[in-house]
Amino acid sequence: MLAEPQLLFFLLVCAASVIAGLVGSLVGLGGGVFVVPLLTLAFGLPIQEAIGASIVSVIATSSGAAAAYVRDRMTNLRVGMFLEVATTLGAISGAFLVVIAPTAALFIIFGLVLLISSVPLAVKIGEELPRNVHDDRWARWLSLGGAYPDHKLGREVSYEVAHVPVGFSMMYVAGLISGLLGIGSGTFKVLAMDTVMRLPMKVSTTTSNFMIGVTAAASAGIYFARGDIHPLVAAPVALGVLLGATVGAKTLARLSNSTIRKIFIPLLALIAAEMLFRGILAV
Amino acid sequence: MKNPGNGPPTLRDEIEPGKDNGPEKEQVMHRQAVVRQAELVISYVLRGGVLLSAAIILSGVALFYFRAFASGGYMTAASAFPHTLAGVEQGIALGNPLAIIVLGLLVLLATPVVRVAVSIVAFLLERDWRYVVITSMVLLILLLSFVLGKGGA
């Protein structure tokens, strides 16, 4: 094999991954939506290698942005950690059910669920901060509410957290899906925190950013042992995404909540389309 | 301020501006400083892990392509890569650049786990027992998933 085309592949994947990391870190997704189609459709790699690389992409997005998000007090670590109990349990049950689950049907069902979820999001597209949200019993008991410095608004924004049991259940489903379908399910996490628990959009995406890394780590060992994480595919993804996520994390503070929502909605539609596509083609 | 329920007082509730909170205020200030310190430590751990993994991956990649071009632009059949810990160790001992890349990737994949572990310590320092338990549960489930994954794969 010639080294030049290999190097070209490396540089192209690296460049595309910078964008995946940049956008993913802003909206709380892992970048699988970019990485998987790029590697399978554009470069013809087997789906297992693409999914292995997308696990690397998820963790790189999460860890690359996390240092800045923790330092800037954007992430709600309590909300993330509490919900992560549900997500990791869901991921384990998903991994067990994967043998008997009708994968194609699940892709179609959850693709449709995502499409429907975009409606309430689109309705409040211009909303900067959620209003009339009050801590429920669980939020009080777990002191989930918090505050973050909003540089765009120029003040500290404190917020409360609603509908914790519903959000917790949705996180179990999010974990279940990622265990079953091998996708990051950052979309479900952002939706649960934004639409159900009514956290400010930036807190939802940065907390999702934290969570997707932990969820992905739970299955990373399996992919590694199976040999799905090919170093020459995963290396450009990791390096590109780390760079993109670092830049993205620095950009987030300067963007408004409604801008983040405007970036999130088309991505949500794209991910839904990708899931429907994979369900219909049964890949 | 806003904590009408019977939940535990949170830091944002404990200091009331404009009111003399006495010696308790100093304690809370101290705890807030501890929380901030813990956040900064978590941030440094993450940055360190990410930089370390990127450096290892980059050196593996550089070595790989240097060798490929040094041998006249053709890559040798060294495309086999390790996917066990023992394999990585052997590969590195033999100077296999792909094993070096895999080591860097493993450091990256471990960062979220390390982060959860460090968070337990942070919540311990904050004396936030509720979250010490919750975070320990997450770490246990993570470790359980590794054990189950090994059995299943």
Interface residues (C-beta under 8 A of the other chain):
Chain A: M1 L2 A3 E4 Q6 L7 F10 I55 V56 I59 A60 S62 S63 G64 A66 A67 A68 V70 R71 R73 L77 R78 M81 F82 E84 V85 T88 L89 A91 I92 A95 D135 R137 R140 W141 L142 S143 G145 G146 A147 S158 E160 G213 V214 A216 A217 A218 S219 A220 G221 I222 F224 A225 R226 G227 I229 H230 P231 L232 A234 A235 A238 L239 L242
Chain B: K2 N3 G5 N6 G7 P8 T10 R12 E39 L40 I42 S43 Y44 L46 R47 G49 V50 S53 A54 I57 L58 G60 V61 F64 Y65 A68 F69 G73 Y74 M75 S79 F81 H83 T84 L98 I101 V102 G104 L105 L106 L108 L109 A110 T111 P112 V113 R115 V116 S119 R130 Y131 I134 T135 M137 V138 I141 L142 L144 S145 F146 L148 G149 K150 G152 A153
